[in-house]
């Protein structure tokens, strides 16, 4: 399985990449939504999962979610917003745009694994 980690913070990409790698994902990184779309355009196989920051330059996470949802080739990808945006209205906007789940920073590794397990993306026994 493949995961795309989209965040303008290199440190956050490293943290998320470490978590998904532990869960047997092959991770691809992008620094913003535009870079992520460019990478996806060149991929023959679409990743099963994208972990997306909201606030990024060039193209923010919400714009990325809307672009992915508008592209039939990318529709099967599970989208999880991972962001400091914690207002209820922002969460509702992201979910309405097509995100499957929403994780508020800071988060623990266990909380992230739990969210991915709820989405059916964690192999049995991986979160113990």
BAFI-3210 file (N, C-alpha, C; in Angstrom, 3 decimals, decimal comma, padded with zeros to 6 digits):
// residues 128
n [1|2|3|4|5|6|7|8|9|10|11|12|13|14|15|16|17|18|19|20|21|22|23|24|25|26|27|28|29|30|31|32|33|34|35|36|37|38|39|40|41|42|43|44|45|46|47|48|49|50|51|52|53|54|55|56|57|58|59|60|61|62|63|64|65|66|67|68|69|70|71|72|73|74|75|76|77|78|79|80|81|82|83|84|85|86|87|88|89|90|91|92|93|94|95|96|97|98|99|100|101|102|103|104|105|106|107|108|109|110|111|112|113|114|115|116|117|118|119|120|121|122|123|124|125|126|127|128]
n.u [000,834|000,333|001,093|000,517|002,129|001,389|002,560|003,778|005,717|008,751|009,541|007,077|006,247|008,171|007,506|004,880|005,424|007,040|005,134|003,237|004,921|005,606|003,235|003,364|003,100|004,218|005,755|005,212|006,282|005,097|005,392|003,331|-000,094|-000,127|002,324|001,815|-000,350|000,987|002,830|001,018|-000,078|001,948|002,037|001,421|-000,002|-002,397|-002,039|-003,320|-003,904|-003,934|-002,386|-003,053|-002,058|-003,637|-002,956|-000,899|001,591|001,097|-000,921|-003,515|-004,578|-007,383|-008,109|-006,659|-008,021|-010,528|-009,797|-008,853|-011,189|-012,660|-011,508|-011,893|-010,024|-008,648|-010,449|-010,785|-008,930|-008,184|-008,692|-007,196|-007,328|-004,789|-004,164|-003,754|-006,021|-008,742|-011,345|-014,823|-016,300|-014,361|-013,624|-016,038|-016,185|-013,969|-014,692|-017,080|-016,047|-014,880|-013,001|-012,147|-011,540|-010,411|-007,715|-006,473|-003,678|-001,593|-000,969|-001,020|001,000|-000,443|-003,110|-003,256|-002,861|-005,120|-007,187|-006,605|-007,046|-009,806|-010,605|-010,065|-007,466|-005,331|-003,291|-004,389|-003,603|-001,506|-001,683|-001,111]
n.v [-001,187|002,320|005,589|009,086|011,848|015,045|018,065|021,246|021,407|019,971|018,489|017,583|016,003|013,995|012,813|011,852|010,174|008,261|007,019|005,926|004,256|002,362|000,999|-000,475|000,961|002,374|005,374|008,563|011,869|015,281|018,832|020,625|021,122|021,452|020,360|017,747|017,039|017,178|015,077|012,942|012,955|011,844|009,255|005,780|004,081|004,962|006,287|004,677|006,221|009,598|011,944|015,071|018,382|021,466|024,264|025,452|026,670|027,724|025,626|024,958|022,503|022,058|022,903|020,994|018,632|019,114|019,195|016,563|015,104|015,874|014,545|011,680|009,569|009,694|009,330|007,136|007,351|007,556|010,285|012,165|014,844|016,531|018,652|021,946|023,382|023,735|024,537|023,906|024,625|024,584|021,911|020,769|021,930|020,698|017,973|018,082|018,791|016,471|015,073|012,172|011,786|013,570|014,881|016,491|018,552|019,060|015,510|012,106|009,244|006,916|007,865|008,617|006,152|004,854|006,337|005,670|002,960|002,921|003,643|001,386|000,932|-000,187|-002,929|-005,940|-006,201|-004,418|-002,105|-002,626]
n.w [000,000|-000,574|000,664|000,687|001,966|002,771|003,474|004,438|006,320|006,916|009,127|010,160|008,006|008,183|010,669|010,172|008,018|009,261|010,911|009,043|007,607|009,500|009,483|007,243|004,863|001,794|001,592|000,084|-000,340|-000,267|-000,496|-000,694|-001,854|-004,667|-005,526|-004,726|-006,425|-008,872|-008,541|-008,310|-010,862|-012,347|-011,457|-011,867|-010,266|-007,948|-004,680|-001,701|000,452|001,635|003,661|004,795|005,229|006,200|005,985|003,676|001,344|-002,130|-002,873|-000,776|001,712|001,685|-000,889|-002,317|-001,566|-002,759|-005,493|-005,851|-005,343|-007,542|-009,609|-011,359|-011,504|-009,125|-007,137|-005,396|-003,396|000,049|002,104|004,599|006,691|008,387|010,742|012,292|012,335|014,202|014,573|014,637|012,336|010,328|010,292|009,454|006,889|005,616|005,691|004,251|001,799|001,031|002,531|004,416|007,094|010,032|011,688|014,467|015,015|017,873|017,685|018,848|018,083|018,484|018,351|015,667|014,383|015,314|014,028|011,358|011,506|011,966|009,460|008,103|007,281|008,575|009,096|010,684|014,088|013,957|015,421|018,033]
ca.u [000,000|001,082|000,530|001,135|002,165|001,425|002,699|004,910|006,730|009,537|009,507|005,784|006,267|008,988|006,723|003,791|006,035|007,458|003,934|002,662|005,904|005,406|002,024|003,675|002,863|005,338|005,369|005,648|006,112|004,922|005,440|002,073|-001,092|000,243|003,367|001,156|-001,089|001,991|003,324|-000,073|-000,239|003,004|001,955|000,525|-000,876|-002,785|-001,905|-004,571|-004,088|-003,213|-002,451|-002,977|-002,096|-004,548|-002,283|000,337|001,693|000,775|-002,262|-003,753|-005,138|-008,790|-008,108|-006,192|-009,128|-011,549|-009,254|-008,824|-012,572|-013,161|-010,775|-012,344|-008,885|-008,148|-011,574|-010,705|-007,933|-008,691|-008,101|-007,247|-006,752|-003,972|-003,971|-004,001|-007,356|-009,563|-012,710|-015,843|-016,686|-013,294|-013,743|-017,213|-015,809|-013,076|-015,457|-018,021|-015,270|-014,543|-012,048|-012,771|-011,292|-009,796|-006,868|-005,985|-002,321|-000,702|-001,615|-000,088|001,099|-001,574|-004,340|-003,218|-003,061|-006,536|-007,975|-006,374|-007,714|-011,239|-010,785|-009,736|-006,162|-004,283|-003,324|-004,771|-002,499|-000,448|-001,784|-000,944]
ca.v [000,000|003,571|006,764|010,357|012,751|016,382|019,079|022,131|021,216|018,759|017,725|016,896|014,930|012,902|012,159|011,095|009,118|007,205|006,299|005,089|003,234|001,310|000,271|-001,127|001,802|003,003|006,779|009,575|013,166|016,507|020,007|021,371|020,448|021,467|019,345|016,440|016,772|016,915|013,711|012,009|012,919|010,987|007,907|004,837|003,581|006,018|005,844|004,383|007,177|010,873|012,701|016,402|019,581|022,471|025,528|025,276|027,613|027,264|025,052|024,445|021,158|022,034|022,963|019,688|017,680|019,390|018,780|015,094|014,628|016,193|013,720|010,287|008,658|009,795|009,274|006,036|007,652|007,979|011,581|012,520|016,151|016,504|020,099|022,701|023,996|022,943|025,053|022,997|025,016|024,143|020,454|020,526|022,287|019,672|016,736|018,349|018,828|015,103|014,383|011,065|011,940|014,835|014,711|017,808|018,613|017,892|014,207|011,044|008,167|006,015|008,479|008,546|004,751|004,574|006,919|004,867|001,673|003,168|003,723|000,084|001,016|-000,727|-004,389|-006,484|-006,385|-003,409|-000,987|-003,086]
ca.w [000,000|-000,647|001,311|000,347|003,109|002,178|004,535|004,130|007,368|006,704|010,379|010,231|006,995|008,729|011,722|009,540|007,203|010,183|011,352|007,978|007,248|010,506|009,113|005,962|003,690|001,114|001,689|-000,870|000,322|-001,050|000,363|-000,796|-002,681|-006,088|-005,705|-004,586|-007,666|-009,910|-008,306|-008,625|-012,326|-012,897|-010,879|-012,526|-009,205|-007,002|-003,288|-001,001|001,528|001,650|004,909|004,199|006,061|005,641|005,660|002,917|000,218|-003,498|-002,861|000,574|001,821|001,282|-002,359|-002,777|-001,381|-003,786|-006,798|-005,877|-005,439|-008,885|-010,577|-011,230|-011,329|-007,756|-006,207|-004,421|-002,372|001,356|002,425|006,013|007,015|009,606|010,771|013,524|012,220|015,123|014,666|014,109|010,974|009,416|010,203|008,612|005,508|005,067|005,492|003,161|000,545|000,644|003,416|005,145|008,531|010,415|012,876|014,888|015,575|017,925|017,839|019,228|017,094|018,741|017,845|014,208|014,012|015,592|012,929|010,154|011,752|011,738|008,012|007,530|006,622|009,443|009,135|011,990|015,026|013,773|016,360|019,422]
c.u [000,879|000,327|001,263|001,007|002,387|001,425|003,893|005,995|007,453|009,499|008,198|005,715|007,051|008,212|005,637|004,326|006,465|006,248|003,411|003,623|005,818|004,217|002,141|003,264|004,196|004,943|006,007|005,355|005,910|004,846|004,210|001,143|-000,730|001,311|002,759|000,395|-000,135|002,543|002,269|-000,264|000,772|002,924|001,004|-000,463|-001,132|-002,621|-003,279|-004,926|-003,326|-003,467|-002,122|-003,049|-003,064|-003,776|-000,925|000,383|001,262|-000,623|-002,495|-004,452|-006,576|-008,910|-007,676|-007,320|-010,177|-011,081|-009,257|-010,236|-013,166|-012,531|-011,166|-011,204|-008,422|-009,227|-011,487|-009,738|-008,622|-007,941|-008,303|-006,571|-006,011|-003,510|-004,213|-005,363|-008,337|-010,987|-013,678|-016,201|-015,643|-013,368|-014,904|-016,892|-014,963|-013,833|-016,457|-017,306|-014,839|-013,491|-012,799|-012,658|-010,511|-009,013|-006,292|-004,590|-002,379|-001,503|-000,562|-000,046|-000,087|-002,884|-004,393|-003,489|-004,526|-007,435|-007,838|-007,016|-009,216|-011,560|-010,449|-008,369|-005,013|-004,390|-003,658|-003,546|-001,425|-000,515|-001,665|000,440]
c.v [001,251|004,691|007,996|011,276|014,156|017,420|019,948|022,053|019,882|017,866|016,939|015,771|013,738|012,115|011,282|009,937|007,948|006,360|005,387|003,996|002,057|000,419|-000,372|-000,343|002,216|004,478|007,652|010,922|014,288|017,682|020,894|020,629|020,390|020,414|017,944|016,080|016,462|015,496|012,678|011,866|011,981|009,539|007,028|004,256|004,696|005,490|005,590|005,491|008,464|011,535|014,137|017,511|020,571|023,674|025,295|026,328|026,934|026,674|024,454|023,083|021,051|022,066|021,616|018,660|017,876|018,957|017,255|014,548|014,872|015,307|012,250|009,291|008,609|009,551|008,209|006,313|008,109|009,235|011,904|013,876|016,016|017,940|020,721|023,387|023,187|023,467|024,090|023,327|024,567|022,624|020,093|020,827|021,194|018,373|016,907|018,359|017,435|014,421|013,294|011,225|013,219|014,594|016,081|017,678|019,389|016,617|013,223|010,014|007,225|006,553|008,404|007,111|004,352|005,104|006,073|003,497|001,818|003,196|002,400|000,038|000,478|-002,246|-004,861|-006,705|-005,320|-002,294|-001,437|-002,757]
c.w [000,000|000,068|000,830|001,562|002,555|003,294|004,185|005,198|007,142|007,936|010,490|009,199|007,514|009,785|011,103|008,706|008,090|010,624|010,253|007,526|008,217|010,166|007,732|004,727|003,099|001,035|000,617|-000,214|-000,685|-000,082|000,295|-001,755|-004,152|-006,378|-005,635|-005,859|-008,816|-009,776|-008,691|-010,132|-012,971|-012,408|-011,681|-011,511|-008,202|-005,582|-002,656|-000,016|001,260|003,003|004,545|005,244|005,406|005,122|005,006|001,818|-001,093|-003,636|-001,483|000,560|001,379|-000,242|-002,941|-002,691|-002,478|-005,179|-006,929|-006,062|-006,823|-009,960|-010,394|-010,974|-009,871|-006,703|-005,128|-003,270|-001,088|001,775|003,906|006,196|008,341|009,813|012,139|013,488|013,064|015,291|013,995|012,659|009,949|009,212|009,272|007,148|004,865|004,772|004,345|001,810|000,098|001,480|004,184|006,653|008,757|011,696|013,215|015,496|016,880|018,171|018,316|018,102|017,233|018,194|016,317|013,739|014,224|014,479|011,664|010,285|011,511|010,248|007,310|006,873|007,468|009,436|010,554|012,853|014,934|014,810|017,805|019,927]
res [x|x|x|x|x|x|x|x|x|x|x|x|x|x|x|x|x|x|x|x|x|x|x|x|x|x|x|x|x|x|x|x|x|x|x|x|x|x|x|x|x|x|x|x|x|x|x|x|x|x|x|x|x|x|x|x|x|x|x|x|x|x|x|x|x|x|x|x|x|x|x|x|x|x|x|x|x|x|x|x|x|x|x|x|x|x|x|x|x|x|x|x|x|x|x|x|x|x|x|x|x|x|x|x|x|x|x|x|x|x|x|x|x|x|x|x|x|x|x|x|x|x|x|x|x|x|x|x]
***
